[in-house]
């Protein structure tokens, strides 16, 4: 599963969340202020060797 980085538009909190590809566009709540407005910043690739 990829790790997505989010930035909350309301409080500025940045956080990461591991989610399935099918969930990438689903709404997510900020863990700091519980706002439903975080924006996905970047996808970090995960490789298992």
Buried (B, 14 or more C-beta within 10 A) or exposed (E): EEEBBBBBEEEEBEBEBEBEEEEEEEEBEBEBEEEEBBEBEEEEEEEEE
